[in-house]
Amino acid sequence: MLRPLSLIALAIALCAGFALPSDAGSRRGVRAYAPPLKDCTRVNGRFGYYGNPWCSPAEQRAWDRAQARRFR
């Protein structure tokens, strides 16, 4: 009676020890950088380049860097 129980306990311990978490080896959702907080897409108007009047220069630089990383 004791031997089958110990074998079952051993089998459960081995299965639990070799089981990997579902995200082991997967780096799909991990970002090395934070995305910019605002969409600072540059605007081309009727008479040329207008820029984006709603973004500060720092926000525009962050957006441009994020887009450059995205399209690499």
ROVEX-175647 format. One record per atom (N, C-alpha, C, O): x, y, z; residue in one letter. Coordinates in steps of 0.2 Angstrom, whole numbers, padded with zeros to 4 digits, always signed. Example, Ala and Ser with C-alpha at 12.3 -4.5 7.8 and 13.67 -1.06 7.14 Angstrom:
# residues 2
+0066-0028+0039A+0062-0022+0039A+0066-0016+0039A+0071-0017+0042A+0064-0011+0035S+0068-0005+0036S+0064+0000+0039S+0067+0006+0040S
This chain:
# residues 72
+0004-0006+0000M+0000+0000+0000M+0004+0006+0000M+0003+0011-0003M+0010+0006+0004L+0014+0012+0004L+0018+0013-0002L+0020+0019-0004L+0020+0008-0005R+0024+0008-0011R+0021+0012-0017R+0024+0016-0020R+0014+0010-0019P+0011+0013-0024P+0010+0021-0023P+0010+0025-0027P+0009+0022-0017L+0008+0030-0015L+0014+0033-0016L+0014+0039-0018L+0020+0030-0014S+0026+0034-0014S+0028+0034-0022S+0031+0039-0024S+0026+0030-0026L+0028+0030-0033L+0023+0036-0036L+0026+0039-0040L+0017+0036-0034I+0013+0041-0037I+0016+0048-0035I+0016+0053-0039I+0018+0049-0028A+0020+0055-0026A+0027+0057-0030A+0028+0063-0031A+0031+0052-0031L+0037+0053-0035L+0035+0055-0042L+0039+0060-0044L+0031+0052-0045A+0029+0054-0052A+0026+0061-0052A+0028+0065-0057A+0022+0063-0047I+0019+0070-0047I+0025+0075-0046I+0025+0080-0049I+0030+0073-0042A+0035+0078-0040A+0040+0079-0047A+0042+0084-0048A+0041+0073-0050L+0045+0074-0056L+0041+0078-0062L+0044+0082-0065L+0035+0077-0062C+0031+0081-0067C+0031+0088-0066C+0032+0092-0070C+0030+0090-0059A+0030+0097-0057A+0037+0100-0058A+0037+0106-0060A+0042+0096-0057G+0049+0098-0058G+0051+0100-0065G+0055+0105-0066G+0048+0096-0070F+0050+0097-0077F+0045+0101-0081F+0047+0103-0086F+0040+0103-0078A+0035+0107-0081A+0038+0114-0081A+0040+0117-0076A+0037+0117-0087L+0039+0124-0088L+0033+0129-0088L+0028+0127-0090L+0034+0135-0086P+0029+0140-0086P+0027+0141-0093P+0031+0140-0098P+0021+0144-0094S+0019+0145-0101S+0023+0150-0105S+0023+0150-0111S+0026+0155-0102D+0029+0160-0105D+0037+0159-0105D+0041+0163-0107D+0039+0153-0103A+0046+0151-0103A+0049+0151-0110A+0047+0148-0114A+0054+0155-0111G+0057+0155-0118G+0054+0160-0122G+0056+0161-0128G+0048+0163-0121S+0045+0167-0125S+0046+0175-0123S+0045+0177-0117S+0049+0179-0128R+0050+0186-0126R+0046+0190-0131R+0048+0196-0132R+0040+0188-0133R+0036+0191-0137R+0033+0198-0135R+0033+0203-0138R+0031+0198-0129G+0027+0203-0126G+0032+0208-0122G+0029+0213-0119G+0038+0207-0122V+0043+0211-0118V+0046+0216-0122V+0049+0215-0127V+0045+0223-0120R+0048+0228-0123R+0054+0231-0120R+0055+0231-0114R+0059+0233-0124A+0065+0235-0121A+0065+0243-0119A+0069+0246-0116A+0060+0246-0122Y+0059+0253-0121Y+0051+0254-0120Y+0047+0250-0122Y+0049+0260-0117A+0043+0262-0116A+0040+0266-0123A+0044+0270-0125A+0034+0264-0125P+0032+0268-0131P+0030+0275-0129P+0029+0277-0123P+0030+0280-0134P+0029+0287-0132P+0022+0287-0130P+0017+0283-0132P+0020+0292-0126L+0014+0293-0123L+0009+0296-0128L+0003+0296-0127L+0011+0300-0133K+0007+0304-0138K+0009+0302-0145K+0015+0301-0146K+0004+0302-0149D+0005+0302-0156D+0007+0308-0159D+0003+0313-0160D+0013+0309-0161C+0016+0315-0164C+0017+0314-0171C+0023+0317-0174C+0013+0311-0175T+0014+0311-0182T+0014+0317-0185T+0010+0322-0184T+0019+0318-0190R+0020+0324-0193R+0015+0325-0198R+0013+0321-0201R+0013+0332-0199V+0008+0333-0204V+0010+0337-0210V+0014+0342-0209V+0009+0334-0216N+0010+0338-0222N+0004+0341-0224N-0001+0338-0226N+0004+0348-0225G-0002+0351-0227G-0002+0353-0234G+0002+0351-0238G-0007+0357-0236R-0008+0359-0243R-0002+0363-0246R+0000+0363-0252R+0001+0367-0242F+0007+0372-0244F+0013+0369-0241F+0018+0374-0241F+0014+0363-0239G+0021+0361-0237G+0020+0358-0230G+0015+0356-0228G+0026+0357-0227Y+0026+0354-0220Y+0024+0358-0215Y+0026+0364-0214Y+0020+0356-0211Y+0017+0360-0205Y+0020+0357-0198Y+0019+0361-0193Y+0022+0351-0198G+0024+0349-0191G+0018+0346-0188G+0013+0345-0191G+0019+0346-0181N+0013+0344-0177N+0012+0349-0171N+0017+0349-0167N+0008+0354-0172P+0007+0359-0167P+0005+0357-0160P+0006+0361-0155P+0003+0351-0159W+0001+0349-0152W+0006+0345-0148W+0005+0343-0143W+0012+0345-0151C+0018+0341-0148C+0024+0346-0147C+0025+0350-0151C+0027+0345-0141S+0033+0349-0139S+0038+0345-0143S+0038+0340-0145S+0044+0349-0143P+0050+0346-0147P+0052+0340-0143P+0054+0335-0147P+0052+0339-0137A+0054+0333-0134A+0049+0327-0135A+0052+0321-0137A+0043+0328-0135E+0038+0323-0137E+0039+0321-0145E+0038+0315-0146E+0041+0326-0149Q+0042+0325-0156Q+0048+0320-0157Q+0048+0315-0161Q+0053+0322-0153R+0059+0317-0154R+0058+0310-0151R+0060+0306-0154R+0054+0310-0146A+0052+0303-0143A+0048+0299-0148A+0049+0293-0149A+0044+0302-0152W+0040+0299-0157W+0044+0297-0163W+0043+0292-0165W+0048+0302-0165D+0053+0300-0171D+0057+0294-0169D+0058+0290-0173D+0060+0294-0163R+0064+0288-0161R+0060+0282-0161R+0063+0276-0163R+0054+0282-0158A+0050+0276-0158A+0048+0273-0165A+0048+0267-0166A+0047+0278-0170Q+0045+0276-0176Q+0051+0273-0180Q+0050+0268-0184Q+0057+0276-0179A+0063+0273-0182A+0064+0266-0179A+0066+0262-0183A+0063+0265-0173R+0064+0258-0170R+0059+0253-0173R+0061+0248-0175R+0053+0256-0174R+0048+0252-0177R+0049+0249-0184R+0047+0244-0186R+0052+0254-0188F+0052+0252-0195F+0059+0250-0197F+0061+0249-0203F+0063+0248-0192R+0070+0245-0193R+0070+0239-0196R+0075+0236-0198R
